[in-house]
């Protein structure tokens, strides 16, 4: 799905971070970078995404506090199997194999 189609469909997924990324977002065990979620011991083979821009902004802010940099929220396309971690509206979280960066969200 192209960015224009996703924006028009309203079915957007986001990933918040403070790192400048290009192309694909890969899981922590694949890239070896630290993660901002203290105590995260499961799903290290997954990338977390959300449908909620507000949540993605919170994750980006936390990443900035842990790693520095500037908060950024990417619009992403899920790749691979998607598992729901939290289905609550406003705080959705999904785990995917990877996520393709297709744009940057405006705050």
N, CA, C and O atoms as CSV, one atom per row, in Angstrom:
chain,resi,resn,atom,element,x,y,z
A,1,UNK,N,N,0.845,-1.177,0.000
A,1,UNK,CA,C,0.000,0.000,0.000
A,1,UNK,C,C,0.893,1.244,0.000
A,1,UNK,O,O,1.853,1.323,0.766
A,2,UNK,N,N,0.586,2.177,-0.828
A,2,UNK,CA,C,1.355,3.412,-0.906
A,2,UNK,C,C,0.841,4.410,0.127
A,2,UNK,O,O,-0.286,4.293,0.609
A,3,UNK,N,N,1.677,5.395,0.462
A,3,UNK,CA,C,1.328,6.389,1.478
A,3,UNK,C,C,-0.006,7.062,1.163
A,3,UNK,O,O,-0.842,7.207,2.054
A,4,UNK,N,N,-0.218,7.472,-0.074
A,4,UNK,CA,C,-1.462,8.149,-0.439
A,4,UNK,C,C,-2.672,7.263,-0.143
A,4,UNK,O,O,-3.673,7.743,0.389
A,5,UNK,N,N,-2.589,5.964,-0.488
A,5,UNK,CA,C,-3.699,5.037,-0.240
A,5,UNK,C,C,-3.957,4.879,1.255
A,5,UNK,O,O,-5.111,4.831,1.681
A,6,UNK,N,N,-2.907,4.798,2.044
A,6,UNK,CA,C,-3.056,4.640,3.492
A,6,UNK,C,C,-3.675,5.895,4.095
A,6,UNK,O,O,-4.577,5.808,4.928
A,7,UNK,N,N,-3.193,7.055,3.678
A,7,UNK,CA,C,-3.737,8.302,4.204
A,7,UNK,C,C,-5.216,8.441,3.844
A,7,UNK,O,O,-6.012,8.918,4.653
A,8,UNK,N,N,-5.577,8.027,2.645
A,8,UNK,CA,C,-6.976,8.117,2.218
A,8,UNK,C,C,-7.859,7.090,2.923
A,8,UNK,O,O,-9.030,7.363,3.185
A,9,UNK,N,N,-7.319,5.926,3.230
A,9,UNK,CA,C,-8.115,4.878,3.870
A,9,UNK,C,C,-8.353,5.167,5.352
A,9,UNK,O,O,-9.316,4.673,5.938
A,10,UNK,N,N,-7.473,5.968,5.953
A,10,UNK,CA,C,-7.599,6.258,7.377
A,10,UNK,C,C,-7.071,5.140,8.256
A,10,UNK,O,O,-7.119,5.246,9.482
A,11,UNK,N,N,-6.574,4.081,7.662
A,11,UNK,CA,C,-6.064,2.932,8.412
A,11,UNK,C,C,-4.549,3.057,8.539
A,11,UNK,O,O,-3.797,2.349,7.870
A,12,UNK,N,N,-4.112,3.969,9.409
A,12,UNK,CA,C,-2.681,4.256,9.542
A,12,UNK,C,C,-2.092,3.563,10.756
A,12,UNK,O,O,-2.755,3.381,11.777
A,13,UNK,N,N,-0.834,3.182,10.621
A,13,UNK,CA,C,-0.073,2.628,11.732
A,13,UNK,C,C,1.140,3.519,11.951
A,13,UNK,O,O,1.706,4.069,11.007
A,14,UNK,N,N,1.530,3.651,13.217
A,14,UNK,CA,C,2.624,4.540,13.591
A,14,UNK,C,C,3.669,3.809,14.436
A,14,UNK,O,O,3.382,2.812,15.098
A,15,UNK,N,N,4.886,4.343,14.386
A,15,UNK,CA,C,5.972,3.884,15.261
A,15,UNK,C,C,6.701,5.126,15.756
A,15,UNK,O,O,7.228,5.902,14.959
A,16,UNK,N,N,6.729,5.312,17.074
A,16,UNK,CA,C,7.387,6.472,17.660
A,16,UNK,C,C,8.786,6.145,18.138
A,16,UNK,O,O,9.004,5.114,18.774
A,17,UNK,N,N,9.733,7.015,17.835
A,17,UNK,CA,C,11.126,6.822,18.227
A,17,UNK,C,C,11.814,8.182,18.271
A,17,UNK,O,O,11.181,9.216,18.056
A,18,UNK,N,N,13.105,8.173,18.550
A,18,UNK,CA,C,13.876,9.413,18.468
A,18,UNK,C,C,15.095,9.209,17.561
A,18,UNK,O,O,16.047,9.989,17.588
A,19,UNK,N,N,15.041,8.166,16.777
A,19,UNK,CA,C,16.143,7.866,15.865
A,19,UNK,C,C,15.729,8.182,14.434
A,19,UNK,O,O,14.568,8.025,14.055
A,20,UNK,N,N,16.702,8.630,13.650
A,20,UNK,CA,C,16.447,8.835,12.227
A,20,UNK,C,C,16.584,7.482,11.552
A,20,UNK,O,O,17.648,6.864,11.577
A,21,UNK,N,N,15.511,7.039,10.957
A,21,UNK,CA,C,15.489,5.723,10.324
A,21,UNK,C,C,15.086,5.866,8.865
A,21,UNK,O,O,14.425,6.831,8.481
A,22,UNK,N,N,15.489,4.901,8.063
A,22,UNK,CA,C,15.112,4.860,6.654
A,22,UNK,C,C,14.727,3.437,6.307
A,22,UNK,O,O,15.281,2.480,6.848
A,23,UNK,N,N,13.789,3.310,5.416
A,23,UNK,CA,C,13.454,1.987,4.892
A,23,UNK,C,C,12.625,1.145,5.827
A,23,UNK,O,O,11.407,1.302,5.910
A,24,UNK,N,N,13.302,0.232,6.546
A,24,UNK,CA,C,12.616,-0.717,7.408
A,24,UNK,C,C,12.943,-0.492,8.876
A,24,UNK,O,O,14.061,-0.123,9.233
A,25,UNK,N,N,11.944,-0.722,9.715
A,25,UNK,CA,C,12.169,-0.781,11.155
A,25,UNK,C,C,12.223,-2.264,11.484
A,25,UNK,O,O,11.278,-3.009,11.222
A,26,UNK,N,N,13.341,-2.679,12.062
A,26,UNK,CA,C,13.545,-4.090,12.368
A,26,UNK,C,C,13.506,-4.308,13.877
A,26,UNK,O,O,13.685,-3.363,14.645
A,27,UNK,N,N,13.271,-5.561,14.309
A,27,UNK,CA,C,13.174,-5.844,15.739
A,27,UNK,C,C,14.506,-5.676,16.466
A,27,UNK,O,O,15.571,-5.763,15.856
A,28,UNK,N,N,14.434,-5.433,17.778
A,28,UNK,CA,C,15.660,-5.235,18.566
A,28,UNK,C,C,16.680,-6.369,18.434
A,28,UNK,O,O,17.879,-6.105,18.340
A,29,UNK,N,N,16.234,-7.602,18.427
A,29,UNK,CA,C,17.201,-8.708,18.352
A,29,UNK,C,C,17.904,-8.755,16.992
A,29,UNK,O,O,18.967,-9.364,16.865
A,30,UNK,N,N,17.327,-8.125,15.995
A,30,UNK,CA,C,17.928,-8.117,14.665
A,30,UNK,C,C,18.938,-6.988,14.500
A,30,UNK,O,O,19.966,-7.168,13.846
A,31,UNK,N,N,18.656,-5.824,15.089
A,31,UNK,CA,C,19.555,-4.685,14.898
A,31,UNK,C,C,20.482,-4.438,16.084
A,31,UNK,O,O,21.447,-3.683,15.966
A,32,UNK,N,N,20.201,-5.063,17.220
A,32,UNK,CA,C,21.094,-4.955,18.363
A,32,UNK,C,C,21.047,-3.639,19.109
A,32,UNK,O,O,21.827,-3.438,20.040
A,33,UNK,N,N,20.151,-2.730,18.730
A,33,UNK,CA,C,20.047,-1.458,19.426
A,33,UNK,C,C,19.246,-1.629,20.707
A,33,UNK,O,O,18.408,-2.524,20.819
A,34,UNK,N,N,19.513,-0.772,21.651
A,34,UNK,CA,C,18.751,-0.805,22.895
A,34,UNK,C,C,17.315,-0.371,22.620
A,34,UNK,O,O,17.027,0.285,21.618
A,35,UNK,N,N,16.425,-0.750,23.528
A,35,UNK,CA,C,15.035,-0.348,23.423
A,35,UNK,C,C,14.678,0.521,24.607
A,35,UNK,O,O,15.284,0.404,25.672
A,36,UNK,N,N,13.697,1.394,24.429
A,36,UNK,CA,C,13.362,2.345,25.487
A,36,UNK,C,C,12.484,1.740,26.560
A,36,UNK,O,O,12.407,2.288,27.660
A,37,UNK,N,N,11.809,0.617,26.280
A,37,UNK,CA,C,10.907,0.021,27.260
A,37,UNK,C,C,11.708,-0.754,28.299
A,37,UNK,O,O,12.186,-1.854,28.024
A,38,UNK,N,N,11.853,-0.190,29.476
A,38,UNK,CA,C,12.591,-0.880,30.542
A,38,UNK,C,C,11.854,-2.150,30.912
A,38,UNK,O,O,10.632,-2.146,31.059
A,39,UNK,N,N,12.575,-3.209,31.059
A,39,UNK,CA,C,11.972,-4.469,31.464
A,39,UNK,C,C,11.386,-5.277,30.325
A,39,UNK,O,O,10.863,-6.367,30.557
A,40,UNK,N,N,11.456,-4.778,29.102
A,40,UNK,CA,C,10.923,-5.561,27.980
A,40,UNK,C,C,11.830,-6.745,27.738
A,40,UNK,O,O,12.974,-6.600,27.306
A,41,UNK,N,N,11.299,-7.920,28.025
A,41,UNK,CA,C,12.085,-9.140,27.872
A,41,UNK,C,C,11.463,-10.072,26.835
A,41,UNK,O,O,12.092,-11.031,26.387
A,42,UNK,N,N,10.208,-9.772,26.459
A,42,UNK,CA,C,9.517,-10.591,25.469
A,42,UNK,C,C,9.369,-9.813,24.165
A,42,UNK,O,O,9.523,-8.592,24.123
A,43,UNK,N,N,9.071,-10.546,23.118
A,43,UNK,CA,C,8.815,-9.954,21.800
A,43,UNK,C,C,9.999,-9.162,21.257
A,43,UNK,O,O,9.810,-8.191,20.525
A,44,UNK,N,N,11.210,-9.565,21.606
A,44,UNK,CA,C,12.387,-8.872,21.088
A,44,UNK,C,C,12.598,-9.142,19.601
A,44,UNK,O,O,13.439,-8.522,18.951
A,45,UNK,N,N,11.812,-10.085,19.079
A,45,UNK,CA,C,11.857,-10.384,17.651
A,45,UNK,C,C,10.747,-9.656,16.896
A,45,UNK,O,O,10.466,-9.967,15.738
A,46,UNK,N,N,10.116,-8.679,17.563
A,46,UNK,CA,C,8.992,-7.951,16.977
A,46,UNK,C,C,9.193,-6.443,17.054
A,46,UNK,O,O,9.941,-5.941,17.893
A,47,UNK,N,N,8.519,-5.741,16.171
A,47,UNK,CA,C,8.462,-4.278,16.167
A,47,UNK,C,C,7.078,-3.895,16.673
A,47,UNK,O,O,6.082,-4.476,16.243
A,48,UNK,N,N,7.003,-2.939,17.566
A,48,UNK,CA,C,5.718,-2.479,18.080
A,48,UNK,C,C,5.226,-1.293,17.261
A,48,UNK,O,O,5.980,-0.364,16.971
A,49,UNK,N,N,3.954,-1.338,16.895
A,49,UNK,CA,C,3.323,-0.237,16.178
A,49,UNK,C,C,1.973,0.041,16.829
A,49,UNK,O,O,1.493,-0.756,17.635
A,50,UNK,N,N,1.364,1.162,16.483
A,50,UNK,CA,C,0.071,1.541,17.039
A,50,UNK,C,C,-0.768,2.231,15.968
A,50,UNK,O,O,-0.237,2.752,14.987
A,51,UNK,N,N,-2.073,2.226,16.168
A,51,UNK,CA,C,-2.968,2.993,15.296
A,51,UNK,C,C,-3.210,4.383,15.871
A,51,UNK,O,O,-3.883,5.199,15.242
A,52,UNK,N,N,-2.683,4.659,17.031
A,52,UNK,CA,C,-2.984,5.886,17.765
A,52,UNK,C,C,-1.810,6.863,17.730
A,52,UNK,O,O,-0.756,6.615,18.316
A,53,UNK,N,N,-2.015,7.970,17.036
A,53,UNK,CA,C,-0.961,8.981,16.920
A,53,UNK,C,C,-0.528,9.490,18.292
A,53,UNK,O,O,0.660,9.719,18.520
A,54,UNK,N,N,-1.481,9.668,19.208
A,54,UNK,CA,C,-1.140,10.133,20.555
A,54,UNK,C,C,-0.198,9.173,21.261
A,54,UNK,O,O,0.764,9.602,21.899
A,55,UNK,N,N,-0.465,7.877,21.152
A,55,UNK,CA,C,0.412,6.867,21.766
A,55,UNK,C,C,1.790,6.885,21.124
A,55,UNK,O,O,2.805,6.793,21.814
A,56,UNK,N,N,1.825,7.004,19.800
A,56,UNK,CA,C,3.112,7.040,19.100
A,56,UNK,C,C,3.932,8.247,19.553
A,56,UNK,O,O,5.150,8.149,19.699
A,57,UNK,N,N,3.274,9.380,19.775
A,57,UNK,CA,C,3.983,10.564,20.279
A,57,UNK,C,C,4.543,10.320,21.677
A,57,UNK,O,O,5.639,10.779,21.997
A,58,UNK,N,N,3.795,9.600,22.506
A,58,UNK,CA,C,4.289,9.263,23.854
A,58,UNK,C,C,5.522,8.376,23.749
A,58,UNK,O,O,6.517,8.616,24.433
A,59,UNK,N,N,5.466,7.348,22.895
A,59,UNK,CA,C,6.623,6.455,22.718
A,59,UNK,C,C,7.832,7.227,22.193
A,59,UNK,O,O,8.961,6.983,22.621
A,60,UNK,N,N,7.597,8.156,21.269
A,60,UNK,CA,C,8.691,8.961,20.729
A,60,UNK,C,C,9.318,9.825,21.825
A,60,UNK,O,O,10.540,9.969,21.882
A,61,UNK,N,N,8.487,10.395,22.687
A,61,UNK,CA,C,8.990,11.198,23.804
A,61,UNK,C,C,9.799,10.381,24.784
A,61,UNK,O,O,10.828,10.839,25.281
A,62,UNK,N,N,9.337,9.168,25.069
A,62,UNK,CA,C,10.094,8.285,25.965
A,62,UNK,C,C,11.440,7.917,25.358
A,62,UNK,O,O,12.456,7.882,26.052
A,63,UNK,N,N,11.439,7.644,24.061
A,63,UNK,CA,C,12.698,7.314,23.385
A,63,UNK,C,C,13.668,8.484,23.465
A,63,UNK,O,O,14.861,8.289,23.699
A,64,UNK,N,N,13.167,9.692,23.273
A,64,UNK,CA,C,14.009,10.889,23.378
A,64,UNK,C,C,14.606,11.006,24.772
A,64,UNK,O,O,15.780,11.345,24.925
A,65,UNK,N,N,13.791,10.723,25.796
A,65,UNK,CA,C,14.280,10.816,27.171
A,65,UNK,C,C,15.357,9.782,27.464
A,65,UNK,O,O,16.269,10.045,28.248
A,66,UNK,N,N,15.265,8.617,26.849
A,66,UNK,CA,C,16.238,7.544,27.089
A,66,UNK,C,C,17.474,7.707,26.208
A,66,UNK,O,O,18.597,7.544,26.686
A,67,UNK,N,N,17.281,8.029,24.922
A,67,UNK,CA,C,18.379,8.024,23.959
A,67,UNK,C,C,18.835,9.398,23.496
A,67,UNK,O,O,19.904,9.528,22.898
A,68,UNK,N,N,18.030,10.433,23.768
A,68,UNK,CA,C,18.336,11.744,23.213
A,68,UNK,C,C,17.738,11.865,21.823
A,68,UNK,O,O,16.887,11.064,21.436
A,69,UNK,N,N,18.172,12.848,21.085
A,69,UNK,CA,C,17.632,13.070,19.754
A,69,UNK,C,C,16.322,13.828,19.821
A,69,UNK,O,O,15.989,14.431,20.841
A,70,UNK,N,N,15.591,13.793,18.732
A,70,UNK,CA,C,14.304,14.478,18.651
A,70,UNK,C,C,13.219,13.445,18.416
A,70,UNK,O,O,13.417,12.499,17.653
A,71,UNK,N,N,12.073,13.615,19.063
A,71,UNK,CA,C,10.982,12.670,18.839
A,71,UNK,C,C,10.534,12.693,17.377
A,71,UNK,O,O,10.427,13.756,16.765
A,72,UNK,N,N,10.280,11.536,16.842
A,72,UNK,CA,C,9.755,11.417,15.479
A,72,UNK,C,C,8.759,10.265,15.452
A,72,UNK,O,O,8.972,9.227,16.079
A,73,UNK,N,N,7.674,10.462,14.720
A,73,UNK,CA,C,6.685,9.406,14.561
A,73,UNK,C,C,6.602,9.072,13.080
A,73,UNK,O,O,6.294,9.924,12.246
A,74,UNK,N,N,6.882,7.817,12.777
A,74,UNK,CA,C,6.820,7.347,11.401
A,74,UNK,C,C,5.458,6.733,11.122
A,74,UNK,O,O,4.874,6.074,11.982
A,75,UNK,N,N,4.958,6.956,9.914
A,75,UNK,CA,C,3.810,6.213,9.418
A,75,UNK,C,C,4.401,4.969,8.772
A,75,UNK,O,O,5.296,5.057,7.932
A,76,UNK,N,N,3.891,3.813,9.174
A,76,UNK,CA,C,4.508,2.568,8.733
A,76,UNK,C,C,3.486,1.615,8.119
A,76,UNK,O,O,2.283,1.704,8.360
A,77,UNK,N,N,4.015,0.714,7.327
A,77,UNK,CA,C,3.231,-0.385,6.770
A,77,UNK,C,C,3.703,-1.664,7.463
A,77,UNK,O,O,4.881,-2.008,7.375
A,78,UNK,N,N,2.807,-2.369,8.148
A,78,UNK,CA,C,3.204,-3.610,8.834
A,78,UNK,C,C,3.671,-4.659,7.831
A,78,UNK,O,O,3.113,-4.785,6.741
A,79,UNK,N,N,4.696,-5.403,8.212
A,79,UNK,CA,C,5.204,-6.502,7.389
A,79,UNK,C,C,5.178,-7.767,8.235
A,79,UNK,O,O,5.673,-7.782,9.363
A,80,UNK,N,N,4.604,-8.813,7.688
A,80,UNK,CA,C,4.549,-10.097,8.386
A,80,UNK,C,C,3.309,-10.212,9.242
A,80,UNK,O,O,2.377,-9.415,9.134
A,81,UNK,N,N,3.317,-11.212,10.087
A,81,UNK,CA,C,2.185,-11.488,10.962
A,81,UNK,C,C,2.022,-10.359,11.972
A,81,UNK,O,O,2.999,-9.891,12.558
A,82,UNK,N,N,0.759,-9.918,12.174
A,82,UNK,CA,C,0.485,-8.875,13.156
A,82,UNK,C,C,-0.297,-9.492,14.307
A,82,UNK,O,O,-1.325,-10.138,14.104
A,83,UNK,N,N,0.213,-9.280,15.530
A,83,UNK,CA,C,-0.423,-9.766,16.742
A,83,UNK,C,C,-0.860,-8.573,17.575
A,83,UNK,O,O,-0.104,-7.615,17.743
A,84,UNK,N,N,-2.080,-8.630,18.097
A,84,UNK,CA,C,-2.569,-7.549,18.946
A,84,UNK,C,C,-2.018,-7.729,20.354
A,84,UNK,O,O,-2.205,-8.780,20.967
A,85,UNK,N,N,-1.341,-6.710,20.867
A,85,UNK,CA,C,-0.829,-6.710,22.237
A,85,UNK,C,C,-1.846,-6.014,23.143
A,85,UNK,O,O,-2.112,-6.473,24.254
A,86,UNK,N,N,-2.411,-4.909,22.663
A,86,UNK,CA,C,-3.430,-4.162,23.408
A,86,UNK,C,C,-4.441,-3.610,22.407
A,86,UNK,O,O,-4.072,-2.864,21.500
A,87,UNK,N,N,-5.701,-3.969,22.566
A,87,UNK,CA,C,-6.740,-3.548,21.625
A,87,UNK,C,C,-7.542,-2.348,22.116
A,87,UNK,O,O,-8.457,-1.903,21.424
A,88,UNK,N,N,-7.223,-1.817,23.288
A,88,UNK,CA,C,-7.991,-0.699,23.848
A,88,UNK,C,C,-7.868,0.532,22.957
A,88,UNK,O,O,-6.766,0.955,22.606
A,89,UNK,N,N,-9.021,1.101,22.597
A,89,UNK,CA,C,-9.020,2.287,21.742
A,89,UNK,C,C,-8.242,3.411,22.419
A,89,UNK,O,O,-8.436,3.700,23.600
A,90,UNK,N,N,-7.368,4.031,21.652
A,90,UNK,CA,C,-6.550,5.119,22.181
A,90,UNK,C,C,-5.182,4.662,22.656
A,90,UNK,O,O,-4.269,5.471,22.818
A,91,UNK,N,N,-5.046,3.356,22.879
A,91,UNK,CA,C,-3.744,2.817,23.319
A,91,UNK,C,C,-3.446,1.486,22.638
A,91,UNK,O,O,-2.875,0.585,23.252
A,92,UNK,N,N,-3.830,1.363,21.375
A,92,UNK,CA,C,-3.584,0.105,20.672
A,92,UNK,C,C,-2.086,-0.145,20.520
A,92,UNK,O,O,-1.299,0.781,20.327
A,93,UNK,N,N,-1.717,-1.415,20.613
A,93,UNK,CA,C,-0.336,-1.821,20.363
A,93,UNK,C,C,-0.385,-3.139,19.609
A,93,UNK,O,O,-1.105,-4.064,19.986
A,94,UNK,N,N,0.396,-3.208,18.533
A,94,UNK,CA,C,0.496,-4.416,17.733
A,94,UNK,C,C,1.968,-4.786,17.603
A,94,UNK,O,O,2.839,-3.915,17.604
A,95,UNK,N,N,2.238,-6.076,17.491
A,95,UNK,CA,C,3.587,-6.570,17.246
A,95,UNK,C,C,3.631,-7.129,15.830
A,95,UNK,O,O,2.776,-7.922,15.436
A,96,UNK,N,N,4.638,-6.705,15.069
A,96,UNK,CA,C,4.815,-7.182,13.700
A,96,UNK,C,C,6.258,-7.609,13.499
A,96,UNK,O,O,7.136,-7.281,14.297
A,97,UNK,N,N,6.490,-8.354,12.409
A,97,UNK,CA,C,7.849,-8.821,12.131
A,97,UNK,C,C,8.786,-7.657,11.794
A,97,UNK,O,O,9.920,-7.597,12.271
A,98,UNK,N,N,8.297,-6.746,10.975
A,98,UNK,CA,C,9.038,-5.550,10.578
A,98,UNK,C,C,8.014,-4.499,10.197
A,98,UNK,O,O,6.823,-4.792,10.097
A,99,UNK,N,N,8.473,-3.280,9.984
A,99,UNK,CA,C,7.584,-2.219,9.529
A,99,UNK,C,C,8.323,-1.373,8.494
A,99,UNK,O,O,9.457,-0.947,8.711
A,100,UNK,N,N,7.661,-1.144,7.375
A,100,UNK,CA,C,8.228,-0.321,6.306
A,100,UNK,C,C,7.845,1.132,6.558
A,100,UNK,O,O,6.666,1.442,6.728
A,101,UNK,N,N,8.823,2.014,6.582
A,101,UNK,CA,C,8.573,3.446,6.771
A,101,UNK,C,C,8.044,4.009,5.463
A,101,UNK,O,O,8.678,3.894,4.414
A,102,UNK,N,N,6.851,4.629,5.549
A,102,UNK,CA,C,6.271,5.202,4.334
A,102,UNK,C,C,6.032,6.706,4.465
A,102,UNK,O,O,5.614,7.359,3.509
A,103,UNK,N,N,6.298,7.245,5.646
A,103,UNK,CA,C,6.127,8.679,5.834
A,103,UNK,C,C,6.424,9.089,7.254
A,103,UNK,O,O,6.734,8.258,8.108
A,104,UNK,N,N,6.326,10.384,7.498
A,104,UNK,CA,C,6.513,10.949,8.834
A,104,UNK,C,C,5.230,11.659,9.211
A,104,UNK,O,O,4.706,12.460,8.437
A,105,UNK,N,N,4.720,11.366,10.403
A,105,UNK,CA,C,3.476,11.978,10.875
A,105,UNK,C,C,3.741,13.382,11.379
A,105,UNK,O,O,4.801,13.670,11.934
A,106,UNK,N,N,2.789,14.228,11.185
A,106,UNK,CA,C,2.859,15.576,11.753
A,106,UNK,C,C,2.300,15.500,13.167
A,106,UNK,O,O,1.273,14.858,13.387
A,107,UNK,N,N,2.961,16.149,14.140
A,107,UNK,CA,C,2.487,16.069,15.527
A,107,UNK,C,C,1.123,16.695,15.723
A,107,UNK,O,O,0.599,16.700,16.837
